[in-house]
Amino acid sequence: QVQLVESGGGLVQAGGSLRLSCAASGRTFSRSTMGWFRQTPAKEREFVARISWSGGLTYYADSVKGRFTISRDNAKNTVYLQMINLKPEDTAVYYCALSPTTGRSQYEYNYWGQGTQVTVSS
């Protein structure tokens, strides 16, 4: 069983920065794709970023390219999402998730964290 626990969310002004962390339990982390997703009450959950098991491949949603950076530390079983130049439209609950495969589809992720709220004020 894998447990994912996100942290680092909060309230920030537009233009500010936050770093989210997701700590994973279990032995599968270092062999798994990790992803970040976000959701607001008005929108369906959307993909933000993902990173391959080695950290060598990263992918981003167009809306966050150039502002967000996903990284991982397999020794610490942790994945990060560094967010800079935050915008009010980035306001959402952010979730990390684990996929044993490529993680190209949300349906490939079989473990999810509880989410952390990010609020960006204008």
C-alpha positions in Angstrom: 0.0 0.0 0.0 1.2 3.5 -0.9 0.3 6.6 1.0 0.9 10.1 -0.4 0.9 13.2 1.8 1.1 16.7 0.3 2.3 19.8 2.1 3.4 23.3 1.3 0.1 24.9 0.2 -1.1 28.2 1.4 -2.1 31.8 0.6 0.2 33.8 -1.6 -0.1 37.0 -3.6 0.0 37.0 -7.3 3.6 36.9 -8.5 4.6 35.0 -5.5 6.1 31.5 -5.1 5.3 28.3 -3.3 6.9 24.8 -3.2 4.7 21.8 -2.8 6.0 18.5 -1.4 4.6 15.1 -1.6 6.0 12.4 0.7 5.4 8.8 -0.3 5.4 5.6 1.7 6.1 2.3 0.2 8.8 0.7 -1.9 7.3 1.5 -5.3 8.1 5.3 -5.4 11.4 5.1 -7.0 10.0 3.0 -9.9 6.9 5.1 -10.4 5.9 8.1 -12.5 4.7 10.9 -10.2 2.2 13.5 -11.2 0.7 16.7 -9.9 -2.9 17.6 -10.6 -5.2 20.4 -9.5 -8.9 20.9 -9.1 -11.3 23.7 -8.3 -15.0 23.4 -7.5 -15.9 24.8 -10.9 -13.6 22.7 -13.0 -12.7 19.0 -13.5 -9.3 17.8 -12.2 -6.6 18.8 -14.6 -3.1 17.7 -15.2 -0.3 20.0 -14.1 3.0 18.1 -14.4 4.5 14.7 -14.3 8.0 13.2 -13.9 9.4 9.9 -14.8 10.8 7.4 -12.3 14.4 8.5 -12.9 13.5 12.2 -13.0 14.9 12.4 -16.5 11.6 13.2 -18.2 9.2 15.9 -17.2 6.0 17.1 -18.8 3.9 20.2 -18.1 0.5 21.6 -18.9 0.8 24.5 -21.2 -0.7 26.8 -18.6 2.2 26.3 -16.2 5.2 25.9 -18.5 8.0 28.2 -17.6 6.5 28.8 -14.1 6.3 25.4 -12.5 9.0 22.9 -12.0 8.5 19.3 -11.0 11.4 17.3 -9.4 11.9 14.3 -7.2 14.3 12.9 -4.7 14.1 9.1 -4.7 16.3 8.8 -1.6 13.6 10.8 0.3 10.6 9.3 -1.5 9.5 12.8 -2.2 8.3 14.7 -5.3 8.2 18.5 -5.4 6.4 21.2 -7.4 8.1 24.5 -7.4 5.7 27.2 -8.5 6.8 30.8 -9.3 5.0 33.8 -10.7 1.7 32.5 -9.4 -1.5 33.7 -10.8 -5.0 33.9 -9.4 -6.1 31.2 -11.9 -3.6 28.8 -10.2 -5.9 28.7 -7.2 -6.9 25.1 -6.6 -6.5 22.0 -4.5 -3.3 20.4 -5.7 -2.9 16.6 -5.6 0.1 14.4 -6.1 -0.4 10.9 -7.6 1.6 7.8 -8.4 1.4 5.8 -11.6 3.2 2.5 -12.2 3.1 3.2 -15.9 3.8 6.2 -18.1 1.2 8.4 -16.4 0.0 9.9 -19.6 -3.6 9.5 -18.5 -5.1 10.3 -15.2 -6.6 6.8 -15.2 -3.1 5.4 -14.9 -2.6 6.9 -11.4 -3.7 4.4 -8.8 -2.6 6.3 -5.6 -3.6 9.9 -4.8 -2.8 12.2 -1.9 -5.4 14.1 0.1 -4.6 17.4 -1.6 -3.2 20.8 -0.4 -4.9 24.1 -1.0 -3.1 26.8 -3.0 -4.8 30.2 -3.0 -3.4 33.1 -5.0 -4.8 36.5 -4.3 -4.8 39.3 -6.9 
